[in-house]
């Protein structure tokens, strides 16, 4: 697994509190049996009218195409705990999120995809969002070693749970890959466990 230490790229501001997972990925797309097309769907109902014409949304704007850092506000990713929400953002191109706060399960699901969801203060997030709106070509850098975001002249302190930060920095964020890489050890431990069904 790859270590996630520094993420660099342009940022897209998605402004608003309590942006829930149903807004991020509408429920009708959950029936797809793979995540392969999820990158087509983030914020779909907020981006497109029923006739397919585009609405005014940051994910539709030319200046934010190719952005890799999402700037959110309070309680981003609240609602149902669907993994499809971070999958859709990651497959669209998002590699890190900076917000005032997140729904706990959403933030955990992001880390399971190698995507840090870091927290900054309200005023700092507002400053980052303003910069991304005024100068969308600015390069942002999310540094998990220094725990800061740099953009233009801004240097913003960020936080995230130490266990998640360590998993990203050490490259142990993908628990499925970790289990598969240690399948032999898993079998040894499983053989030592007393299962009620085996009695």
Helices and strands as residue ranges (DSSP letters): E 6-9, E 11-13, H 21-24, G 27-31, G 38-40, H 44-47, G 58-60, G 62-64, E 69-71, H 84-92, E 96-99, H 104-111, E 116-119, H 122-134, E 140-143, E 148-151, E 154-157, H 162-170, H 175-181, H 183-192, G 196-198
